[in-house]
Amino acid sequence: MILSVLYLIVGLVFLIVGANWLVKGASSLAKRFDIPQIVIGLTVVAFGTSAPELVVNVISSLKGASDIAFGNVIGSNNFNIFIILGISSLIYPLEVKVATTWKEIPFVLFISVLALLLVNDNWFNPTAVNMMSRFDGLILLAVFGLFLAYNWRLSKSGTVEGANIKLYSMFWTLAGIIAGMTGLIIGGEVIVKQALFIANEFGISEKVIALTIVAAGTSLPELATSAVAAYKKHPDIAVGNIVGSNVFNLLLVLGVSSMIDPPLYKSSFNMDFSLMILAGLLLFLFMFIPSKHCLDRREGGLLLAVYVAYAVFLLK
């Protein structure tokens, strides 16, 4: 068990370091070709924080581990809001722009409900098998395309800030991309393999392993980004990072996973899916009531308490 946990930690290190190198290399390459910084921030950098989830899900799909594929996405999204925003708000109250409250957060709610409806096929046909089909994946990817188009329009209107991108030499740019991709692949392979081993060896369900250990591990880049942003008093970045990550996870990660090998869906995930919808609803209510557009320390503490209760329920 100890050895498996150590391997899991090593896999997470490869995953996180690989994502960081990939983002730096790809951002430098994009800047070298004069791609606007805001476009880099909305695509390459945002994708980088969700790269661990994507790699883990791709490998899980190739291995037919559908519980890990779904558990990773659902667990990561729950971890993002309950734990990461909870911790970030304790560091510094997260006051955001009205647009984020009224548009992006409800959008996360919408796609959460959409994904729940897509995987529960037997709600509409009692004889159907629950799964995320390739057609469902196409729907998610199409909505993801609309999300990118929306952000592109925001960038043109100047309402979204760009990121400071460092320019490296071509050698180090390509080295960063190659090393990053290598780290992601190695880390993802190790994590999926050890998660399956722990589940089989110790009688823990793949679902619980994915919803907790794997999900928390792949969300570490988001935790680091939002916590630092809160400490530096950049609440829009702290919240935007989480909202963007949840969108990427649901639309891109699940969409790509279903295109590789449509994963079967167990209805036991509906409770976890419902918690994800509740997380988005609570975030919206906390930001909106009483019209303060701020997640304060008390509300952040409540988010943390809800997740602790959920984790205890899962692990009991």
Steps between C-alpha positions, in 0.01 A plus 500: 500500500778743596685426175182555295440835671860603431459406133177701495680805641778461242237484227339820628837677502561397137149615412523844662857577390418377151196727477709797613773435242245446226326830576828694505626343177172528312444858619849598388443336161169680456657834592784436256238486223338823624183340631335754736570447869130489586444216254792312656350552845155381397627191322851375579521613864141403583551163332821447694328491840254242364765296318543258796128417496506459122801265498362288786165472321654412164706221659197384702294485180769299323504255793121483520500645855179700465457550877833682514410706192174625651625514859800710401289767328217509755739480795730769359212741444368444852851539644549820299198680643469358851868471593695738276256792506434428867869524585554798268215695661651438844825652373322803355127563435432437131316800357444463125363699210128484433554330161663200666206461739227537242654318204787261566372345826149434361668355190679246722162415654347456154769265368493299824129434453556433128768238572278334763216471248730365227634212710167390648359342185257279692317808628366537147508135390474240782672234287798718405850457643636804682812631331670808356468415132705652221196704399477630857869581481447696180232705675739582785781591259263719298398689815869529587558661159227754582670568834830572325321726249340690789838553666652608169229765474578613855867530409413717200292730720786533744300372799741216578858555610784322329781310665866595512673246277875445521680443170759221498747401230368258242706217650360545851151563362496165317677329790230625737220373276661157454595465867153617607319251280733222615439586865124507448496162328725332758316657792156413360602139432640456853196659668243290314702181554544560874139611548380176342749298708394661829132451417546132410750415775320658792137469400445872450279585206659668198228761533608606851870504404423718196267737686752564777870421449518528120270803484686687774836420342407619152354820652826605666591744215167677553556508876843660461374755244192612695668504841784718371253726318298544821817573700598766244143640518400409145156349569388502135792275411434269796134453408551510123763227519252266673204586281712454186643172627154360573387595150806333345450186709135453416508597133851424372618219728172305498447577133842371395466194728173401336648535152781256588282234661146586618509431875217317674336705773382364835192667647676499839691803370174699493544602865849634426371671187222658705759625748687661209181679396444605863854637510432724201165607646654585838779696331246702303281566806797601715620738230153643434344524847483770623624652171858519624672287232737365762582161651596592857681296764184376668359370172836348408503319833153363425622367164786322675264352759269362231791327327633353824156352572487361145848346529411336832186356339702362207771342713288355780 
